């Protein structure tokens, strides 16, 4: 997927000129490779969020079942839970840039297939499940590969925390804008148009990957059997207390900290009696909070105190979820959704930054795949939250998740997490 291109586009020359005058928060854009990657991601992630919004609205329109909404989230992430550690072993042995390139090609094909089914009128809940599961298998490889690529794109360790923060800002800015745009498009033309736009948006990131030129990673002196390699990575993570404690918090937040996103279609239609546009507003409010978390992490001058920010993230997420459960008003729900999004993002982005700064480069793929595996508990949480919402009601289900987030932060705060693992 990597080709040498002579010259640069006018857009790239413009951003290169602007990079000379960047504020501290945008300092990672001073590096050519990350600047190119950043531009491609801004376009592609917007399409991804439009597809995510269209998919959950479509499944709820087809079945009117909160459990089916959770099932779609489950399909999108469950392969990550089981396959990410094995993908990490492979990624530590190959060119991560090529891996990410091929995952984007497969992702484009999946979005195109969604569009074909939706336009033809043959979309059903099982068809949407299997197509989403396809994307889940792609994610199992793509997510840890991107985490490994992050360090290479930064170019130097001093920019690593800013690269991670800007990745979060990009992701959440797309989360802010994408669902809102998708809501209006779905209301006007239907979800198939969102799927089509997403398929086209992959071209931007593919072009950026072609233009990126990275130095090859240092080759490992010995490459053991893959299972031995996996065991070595697990042992490395488990025997370093700081890494172990971060990796044990991530799955708890993945299980309970995103209940607001899972149940957003239920609240939009059944609690606040709205349509796809209201769903877009709720998800965009989540994006506002997550974006604020990324900006907060990006403007920090030092990596010290990240563990305290992570603890505050669990508290903010918990309070936001409890606020969603308590308020009967749509207007009051928006800041609660924003708080829940901000808290969850502080935990996940903060954990990502801590791990990236602590881990040895030769074990980066395997450790970051364990981080991805922890995030892979999100689909289990999707099923649990969906089932709880059907059994005890969405308000009680989301309140229970809020209590779990606050409790996890209380446990995590008892042991400080800092330092570098060797």
Secondary structure, 3 states (H helix, E strand, C coil): CCCCCCCCCHHHHHHHHHHCCCCHHHHHHHCHHHHHHHHHHHHHHHHHHHHHHHHHHHHHHHHCCHHHHHHHHHHHHHHHHHHHHHHHHHHCCCCHHHHHHHHHHHHHHHHHHHHHHHHHCCCCHHHHHHHHHHHHHHHHHHHHHHHHHHHHHHCCHHHHHHHHHHHHHHHHHHHHHHHHHHHHHHHHHCHHHHHHHHHHHHHHHHHHHHHCCCCCCCCCCCCCCHHHHHHHHHHHHHCCHHHHHHHHHHHHHHHHCCHHHHCHHHHHHHHCCCCHHHHHHHHHHHHHHHHHHHHHHHCCCCCCCHHHHHHHHHHHHHHHHHHHHHCCCHHHHHHHHHHHHHHHHHHHHHHHHHHHHHCCHHHHHHHHHHHHHHHCCHHHHHHHHHHHHHHHCHHHHHHHHHHHHHHHHHHHCCCCCCCCCC
